[in-house]
Amino acid sequence: MESLFGDTYEPQDEKSRLFADVILPVPIPKMFTYKIPRNLAEEVGIGYRVMVQFGQKKVLTGIIGKVHQKPPKEYEAKTILDVLDTYAMVNPLQIKFWAWMAEYYCCHIGEVMNAALPAGLKLSSESKVQLNPTYDADTSPYPLDEREEVILQALATKAELTYEDCQELVGVKTIHGILKSLVIKEAIIIFEQVKDKYTPKVENRIRLCHPYASDKQALERLFQEIAAKPKQEEVLLKYLQEIPVYQNPALNSKGVEKKVIADAGLSMSSLKTLIKNGVMEEYKLIISRFEDKEGSGEEIKLSEEQQRALNEIKQGFQDHQVNLLHGITGSGKTEIYIKLIEEALASGSQVLLLLPEIALTTQMVGRLQEVFGSRMGVYHSKYSDNERVEVWNGVISGKFAFVVGVRSSIFLPFDSLGLVIVDEEHESSYKQYDPAPRFHARDAAIMLSWLHQAKTLLGSATPSFESFFNARTKKYGYIQLNQRYGDAKLPEYILSDILVDKKKNLLKLDFTRVMREKIQEALNKQEQVLIFQNRRGYAPYISCEDCGWIPECEHCDVSLTYHQFSEEMRCHYCGFKENVPKVCPACGSGKLAAVGLGTERIEESLALLFPEARVARMDLDTTRSKYGYQRLLEDFGAGNVDILVGTQMITKGLDFDRVTVVGILDADRILYFPDFRAGERAFQQITQVAGRAGRRERKGTVVIQTRKPDHYVFDAVMKGDYKNFYVNDMTERQKFFYPPFVKLIKISSRHKDYKTAEKAARHLHNLLSDIQVRKIMLGPEKGLIGKIKNQYIFESLVKLDKSGNAQAVFKQELQRILEEMYANKEYRSVRVVVDVDPY
């Protein structure tokens, strides 16, 4: 039996008591030890889900992290209530990964488990029970006892029951055994929240009854009997057209979807009659949510430049576990990825390809599915919980040897990873900010890869300074791609000065003369345009022109963003919203005006400036639905949209051959942000969005609207001079102690009372200052946004020396100090958030 640390244990005496250390989905600093019942001793192991009692009333799903014979000294161990699995849902490597993540990101392993497991794999006393839609008491092979029948009868009249409802119905203290039995008998399904309620994808199908499918004479007699009923005859003929039972009677078992009859415009009442008369039968079939697709098996042909890069990557993997592929936009990194994935799969290894955004998965997934078909799984947050559980189980069963996903896919139950690829590795959306663990998926993926002894490839046209620093210091291998695929030309850059146009009265609806001309030229040639503005909504805020009043969120220290389409003002931090006032609440004036530019307002302006153009918008508001991204991108790719306005979503990896003009409306917003990475992020975003232009034989144009055309970042972008830009910025970082020269940890104290939050922050800051390691402490200061969701925020920033054991010592002492603080009544209600690598 394998432990958390990889060693094995075999009990010497079968009768000796076994204990399990169980990981629970709660923010506690350690695993809890439970007794393993003797009757379950042979059924448990590391990675099995178990039901346990936690506290007086709570029942939770835990994961066994270790099996041993040592009873706990501090408390009397409770007994595991039940085992939920017949095989491990989590493997020992995952548990090691969780333990590393908890330690590195200063959180608890239970919080990591909570983030890692799909909700459909977690069961607790907050769980609810529903009747399995496919359960049929008449055909079920499993007998029910009286208590099980009571629960099913109640579910026949009520859509769902709580855990406690079930206990009261049958009059028992613990219901888990009865519920487990009903789950095994496929009579019920358990879920946690309404959004997690399991709804299997079911097809209503029909087929011929015996003997008509296997006996030709019986079928011919049937046609004679219904000759006078042409509508029934049509239904039968349509079925035989779809399922030629004359040629192959075995095909009948599959049947056809019931809607085939309806779609053909045939009589559904005649079908009902045929079913009633025993000629046909209707049945339900649960099907996978993922289509089975055959890969095309097409041979990917690489250019000479791509083949050189591929050879260098393979060579690099011999010397380095991590390699950085620095390929300019449009250089064809995807084809190189495909070659590497094919080779890894052929060797029997699993592969994980990380993408920063769901928007990016839409195009990339389509491309990869053509090659890999149903061997490939897709994992992201827009999928329902049911779909995520299917992918999880697909990785365990071996159905999916290759997974494409966003940051949460690092938690999937891989057991033999051979290759991890992190595309657009510089992207800030790889960072999870809330809740814990507040991890960076790129960094976590590198550790996951190391645990599996796998190789990692980081890909980007504009690498993060940390990754490029590691490449320059030979920690990572480094490969460059300097040519666009198919000899496509790099775009031409035009800086358009907003202030100059404003003085000359040439600025119209926030668009400069050059921007309008270039858009019109593209439209005249029936080419497409991308407009980038990193702010959604109609305008950042509305303001009273007479008294200057600006509406603010009731719960956060931010102004409300005006959304014209829904006629409301919304807080993008807590979700608070209210209707737009008709008059100013402060002075009664009716002069309320929208200030600033949001994507919604830009969309409206473009419709006025170019009435002949078809304009669409891609931001969080227009892509909330599951396939919102996909539909927009398909419309754009098909040429049904001339101008696409978008936020960061449009900067990443999209590839459309008719896009020749890219407009960046307010580049200064990216540049002048209070963040030491502002220059790096501005260079990355502008270069990435510019890379969407002219990706085939047509040369692209990028128009950048700015009030500071002489800024050094624009000069670096236009020259494509990443290395010099990096060297200049790194000099500043080294001088003022910023990453990659130090490790940053941000510690926030949050409380509904301003003074309590401030006092706790100062107390914690003083205690941390006494830790004897090389460090710089800044703060505590009121947060950049001082209040979010009615919680006042004070922050301290720690700059830790990267050499020696400074990080390990500081994190250990931080954990001890936090435990002491929470034991103090004065600070118990203060929420302390620790964010490692916060920016």
C-alpha positions, 0 to 999 in steps of 0.5 A: 500500500503506497503512502503520501511519500511514495513508500509502501506499507503491508500490514503484518497482522490482518487484525491490526487496526488500520488508520487513514489520514484523510484530506478534507475540503476545509481550510485546516492545516493538516489531514485528519486521522480516521479509523478504517472499519475492519470490513472496509480494510480491503476496500481502501487505499490512497486516493479513494473517496471516503465519507467521514463525519467532521464536527458534530453534524457535518458529513464530508467527502474526503480523500485518503492521503495515507494509510498507517497504524498510528492512532492520533494522540491529540483526539479520539479518531472517528470511524470512516462511514463508507468508501465511495469508490471501487478504484482510486479517483486520485493518484499518489502523484496528485496528492504529492502535487497538492501537498507541494501547492499547499506549501508553496502557495501558503494555503491548506491541502484541503483548499487545494483538494476543493479546487482540484475536484469537480463538484460532482465528485464531492459529497457532503451533508449539504448534498441533495438527492434526485431521482435518476432520470433513467431509473425504471423500477419495473426493469431494474434488476436490483431489489429495494428494501423498505427504507430505499422504497420510502426515499424513492416514493418521496422523490417521485413527488418531490424533485429533490431531497436534502441529506437531512430530509432523507434521514428524517424520512427513514428515521436513522441517524446516518443515511450514507449507507442507504444513499450509497446503495441507491447510487449503486442501484442507479436509482438516485443521483447526488449533487451539491448545488443547483448548478451541479444537479446531474442531468445526463445527456439522454437520447430518445430512440426507437427500434423494431420489436421482435420478431420484425427485426430478425424475421423477413416474413414477419416484416412482410406480413406487417407491411400487408397489415398496415397497407391501408394506413399510409402514415404508419407505412411511411414511418416504417419505411423511413426507419428501414431506410435509416436501419436496413435490417434486411441486410443486417438485422444486428443494426436494429439494436442501435435503433435511431433517434426519435427526432429522425421521424419528426425531422422528416415531417412524418406523423408522430401519432402514427409512430405512437400507434406503432409503439402501442401495438408492439411493432416498435419500442421506444427507449432512452440511451445515455450518451457521452457529452463528447463526440467520438471523432476520428482524427484525420491522420493528416501529415503535418508538414513543417517549414524548414524554420519550424523543423529546425526549431523542432530539432532544437526543442528535442535537443534541448529536452536532453539537457533541460526539463523546461524549454522556452520556444520564443516564436514571433506571432504567426510563426506556426508554433501550433504545428510544432506542438502537434508534432511533439504531441504525436511523438509523446502519445506514440511513446505511451505518455500522456500530454497536457496542453495549457491555454490561457483563455477559453476564447483561445481553446475554440480555434485551437481545439478545432485545429487539434481535433482534426488531428487527434480526434476523440483521443483528446479531452477538453477541460475548462470552466464553461463546461458543466460539472457533468462534462468535467467529471466525464473528462476526469474519468476519461483520463483515469480510464485512458480514454483521453491520453491528451487534454487541452485545458485552461489552468484548472486542468493541471488538477486532472488525474494524470499518472504518466505525463510525458509532455506539458506544453504551456502556450502563451506562457506570459499570460496573466490569466494563468494566475488564479486570484481567488479563492485559494490556492492562488496559484500560477498555472505555468509555474504549477505545471512545471512542478507537475511535470517535474513530479512526473519526470516529464518535459515542459515546453513554454511557448510565447511571442512575448515571453514573461521576463521570468521565463526569459531570465531563466532562459538567459541564465541557462536554467531553461533551454531556449529556441527561437522562431523568427519567421512567420509561417508561409513568409507572411509579412509582419504588420506595419505600425502607425502611431496616431496622436489623439491630442494632435487630432483633438486640436485640429478637430479631427477626432470623431467619436473617439477615432482619429483620422488615420484610424478611420481611414485605415478601417474604411480602406479595409472595408472597401477591400472586403477585409476584416478589422479588429478593434482592441479596448481593454475595458468592457461596458459602455463607459467606465462611469457616468458623471454629472456635468454640473456638480461632478457626481459619480455613482459608486458601488455601495460595497466596494471603493470603485465607480460603477461601470455604465452598461447601455444595452442593459441600461444599468450601472454595474460593479465589476468586483462584487456584481452590485448593479442599479438602474441609471438615474434620470437626474443627478441624485446630488444636485438634481441636474439632468446633465448626466454624461458617459465618461471614457470608452468601453467596448459597448460604446466603441461598438455603437460609435463604429456603427455610426461611423461605418453604417455599412459594416457589420460590427460585433463585440467580444467581451465578458458580457457577450460571451457568458453563454457556454458557446458564446465565444465559439459562435462569435468566432465562427461568424467572424471566421465565416466573414459574417462580421466586418469589425470585431471589437474586443477586450483581451480575449481577441489578443490571444492566438486567434488566426483569421486570414482576412484581418488586415487592420488592427486598431488599439484605441487607448494604449495609454490605459495599459501603459500607465497602470500602477504595477511594476509590470506595466511596461512588460504587459503593454509590450505583450498586449500590443504585440499580441493583438498586432500579431492578429493582422496580416497572417497570410499573404496580405500585409497588415496594418496596426494603428495605435491611438495614444497621447504619448507617441514618443513612449519607449514601449511603442518604439520597442514594439514597432522595432520588434526589439524584445531583447533590448526592451527586456534589458532596459526594464530588467535594470530597473527591476534589479535596482528596485528589487522586483521579480525575477530578482526577489520573490514577492508575497502580498499579505492582505488583512480584510474586515468589515470594520476599517479600524480592525482591518488596519490594526490587524494589518499593523500587528501582522506586519510587525510580527512578520518584520521580526522573521530573521531572513533577508527581506524588504517589507513594504506597508501596510497600506490601504489596498489599491481598491480599499474596500471590496464586498464591504470588506476594508483591505490593508496590504503588506508586500514582502520582497524575499531573497531568492537565495538560500532557504529564506522562502521556506523559513519565512513561509513556515514562520508566517504559518505559525504567526497566522495560527497564533493570530487566529487564536487571539479573540481580537483578530479571529474575525479578520480574514488574512489572504496570502498571495505568493507571486501576486503580480 
